[in-house]
């Protein structure tokens, strides 16, 4: 996993999100610098997944601005997509491909070709080496989740957006994933994670989405 320049910033100002005609949150601000992590909290329906998708440029904000290094992050959506990894509820694996082929596929999407040494470095942390030649369709739910998380290290990207990333992970896999998170941040990477479970993210900031849902309610009344 290559080191990244520890100089980036990612911010949001006065963000609002509307889904299905409902204003989910409004007036939301956040700021991340190199090496920092942000944990999204709140009950189901408070907008955690929507905020992650908005940060990834997958949905448009109702209001507000996302900025990367002080510039509009979505002026060039292709460039923005290239500086992040988004891992959502769905694993996003290609079931007909083997574990190794899935990882190679994700790397090629970022213009990288992995030799055996690089592939081994990616597969080993999440204990997938013995499954390298196994088609993804034959993996258990936990194994597929581990495979999905390898895309984070198949090609470097400074911003990791994670929606319930630890679902399906056993204790050993969770510990390995936490090690990857720490290494990413040490290299100047940023993490935004929505999670109901405990994940070791030392000195992470917490953002409670339900507070901004109250702001959305006021906007609806107005």
C-alpha positions in Angstrom: 0.0 0.0 0.0 1.6 3.2 -1.2 1.9 6.3 1.0 -0.1 9.3 0.1 0.8 13.0 0.3 -0.4 14.1 3.7 -1.7 17.5 2.5 -5.3 17.0 1.5 -8.4 18.4 3.1 -12.1 17.4 2.6 -14.9 19.6 3.8 -18.6 20.1 3.6 -20.5 23.4 4.3 -24.2 23.8 4.8 -25.0 20.5 3.2 -28.6 19.4 2.8 -29.9 16.1 1.3 -33.3 15.2 0.0 -34.3 11.6 -0.7 -37.7 10.6 -2.0 -39.1 14.1 -1.5 -38.0 14.2 2.2 -35.3 16.5 3.4 -33.1 14.1 5.3 -30.7 16.6 6.9 -29.8 20.2 6.5 -27.2 22.7 7.6 -24.5 20.0 8.0 -20.8 20.9 8.1 -17.8 18.7 8.5 -14.0 19.1 8.0 -11.3 16.4 7.6 -7.6 16.9 7.2 -4.9 14.3 6.4 -4.8 11.5 8.9 -8.2 12.2 10.4 -11.3 10.1 10.8 -15.0 11.0 11.1 -17.5 8.5 12.6 -21.2 9.0 11.6 -23.7 8.2 14.2 -27.5 8.3 14.4 -30.6 6.1 14.2 -31.6 4.3 11.0 -33.0 6.8 8.6 -31.0 9.8 9.9 -29.0 10.0 6.7 -25.7 8.3 7.4 -25.7 6.3 4.1 -27.0 9.3 2.2 -24.2 11.5 3.5 -21.6 8.9 2.5 -23.1 8.7 -1.0 -23.2 12.5 -1.2 -19.6 12.6 -0.2 -18.8 10.1 -2.9 -20.6 12.2 -5.6 -23.1 9.4 -6.2 -26.1 11.7 -5.3 -26.4 15.4 -5.5 -26.8 17.7 -2.5 -30.0 19.7 -2.1 -27.8 22.5 -0.9 -24.2 23.2 0.3 -20.7 22.6 -1.1 -18.2 19.8 -0.9 -14.6 20.9 -1.2 -11.3 19.1 -1.8 -8.3 21.2 -0.9 -10.5 24.3 -0.8 -12.0 23.7 -4.3 -15.4 22.4 -5.3 -14.9 18.6 -5.1 -17.5 17.8 -7.7 -16.4 20.2 -10.5 -14.8 17.1 -12.0 -16.7 14.0 -10.8 -14.4 11.6 -12.5 -11.4 13.1 -10.6 -13.3 13.0 -7.4 -14.2 9.3 -7.9 -10.5 8.6 -8.4 -9.4 9.9 -5.1 -11.8 7.8 -3.0 -12.9 4.3 -2.2 -16.6 3.8 -1.3 -17.6 0.5 0.4 -21.3 0.3 0.9 -23.7 -2.3 2.2 -23.4 -4.4 -1.0 -20.1 -6.1 -1.4 -19.7 -5.3 -5.0 -17.8 -8.4 -5.9 -18.0 -10.1 -9.3 -19.2 -13.5 -8.4 -17.8 -15.3 -11.5 -14.3 -14.1 -10.7 -11.9 -15.6 -8.2 -10.7 -13.7 -5.2 -7.4 -12.8 -6.9 -9.2 -11.8 -10.2 -11.6 -9.5 -8.2 -8.6 -7.7 -6.7 -6.8 -7.5 -10.0 -10.0 -6.0 -11.5 -10.3 -3.3 -8.9 -6.6 -2.4 -9.4 -7.0 -2.2 -13.1 -9.9 0.2 -12.7 -7.3 2.6 -11.1 -4.7 2.0 -13.9 -2.6 -0.5 -11.9 -1.4 -4.0 -12.6 -0.5 -6.1 -9.6 2.4 -8.6 -9.7 2.3 -11.6 -7.5 4.2 -9.9 -4.7 1.8 -7.0 -4.7 -1.2 -9.3 -4.8 0.1 -11.3 -1.9 0.6 -8.1 0.1 -3.1 -7.2 -0.5 -4.6 -10.7 0.1 -2.7 -11.6 3.3 -3.9 -9.0 5.8 -7.5 -10.1 5.5 -6.7 -13.8 5.5 -7.7 -14.5 1.9 -4.5 -16.2 0.6 -5.9 -19.7 0.8 -9.0 -18.5 -1.1 -7.2 -16.7 -3.9 -8.3 -19.2 -6.6 -11.9 -19.6 -5.3 -14.8 -17.9 -7.2 -16.4 -15.2 -5.2 -19.8 -17.0 -5.5 -18.5 -19.8 -3.3 -17.4 -17.5 -0.4 -19.3 -17.1 2.8 -20.9 -13.7 3.6 -17.9 -12.9 5.9 -15.4 -13.9 3.3 -17.1 -11.8 0.7 -17.0 -8.8 3.1 -13.3 -9.3 3.6 -12.8 -9.5 -0.2 -14.8 -6.2 -0.6 -12.5 -4.5 1.9 -9.4 -5.4 -0.1 -10.4 -2.9 -2.7 -9.3 -0.2 -0.2 -5.7 -1.4 -0.6 -5.8 -2.7 -4.2 -5.1 0.8 -5.4 -4.2 3.8 -3.1 -6.8 6.5 -2.6 -6.7 9.2 0.1 -10.4 9.1 1.1 -12.1 6.0 2.4 -15.9 6.2 2.7 -17.2 3.2 4.6 -20.8 2.1 5.3 -21.0 -0.4 8.1 -17.6 -1.9 7.1 -17.3 -4.4 10.0 -20.6 -6.2 9.3 -19.8 -9.9 8.9 -16.2 -9.7 10.2 -15.0 -12.0 13.0 -12.7 -10.7 15.7 -9.5 -11.6 13.9 -10.7 -10.0 10.7 -11.8 -6.9 12.5 -8.4 -6.5 14.1 -6.7 -6.9 10.7 -9.1 -4.3 9.3 -8.3 -1.9 12.1 -4.6 -2.3 11.3 -5.3 -1.3 7.7 -7.3 1.8 8.9 -4.4 2.9 11.2 -1.8 2.5 8.4 -4.0 4.4 6.0 -4.3 7.3 8.4 -0.6 7.2 9.2 0.1 7.7 5.5 -2.1 10.8 5.4 -5.3 9.1 4.4 -8.8 10.1 5.6 -11.7 7.9 6.8 -15.4 8.5 7.1 -17.3 5.6 8.6 -20.9 5.0 9.4 -21.1 2.2 12.0 -23.2 0.8 14.8 -20.3 -1.3 16.1 -17.1 -0.5 17.8 -14.2 0.1 15.4 -10.8 1.3 16.7 -10.4 4.8 15.2 -8.3 6.7 17.7 -9.1 10.4 18.0 -11.9 10.1 15.5 -14.4 12.9 15.4 -18.1 12.0 15.8 -20.9 13.5 13.7 -24.4 12.8 14.9 -26.8 12.9 11.9 -30.0 13.2 14.0 -29.0 16.7 15.1 -29.1 17.8 11.4 -32.3 16.0 10.9 -33.9 18.4 13.3 -32.6 21.2 11.2 -34.2 19.6 8.2 -37.6 19.4 10.0 -37.4 23.2 10.7 -36.6 23.9 7.0 -39.6 21.8 6.0 -41.9 23.8 8.4 -40.5 27.1 7.0 
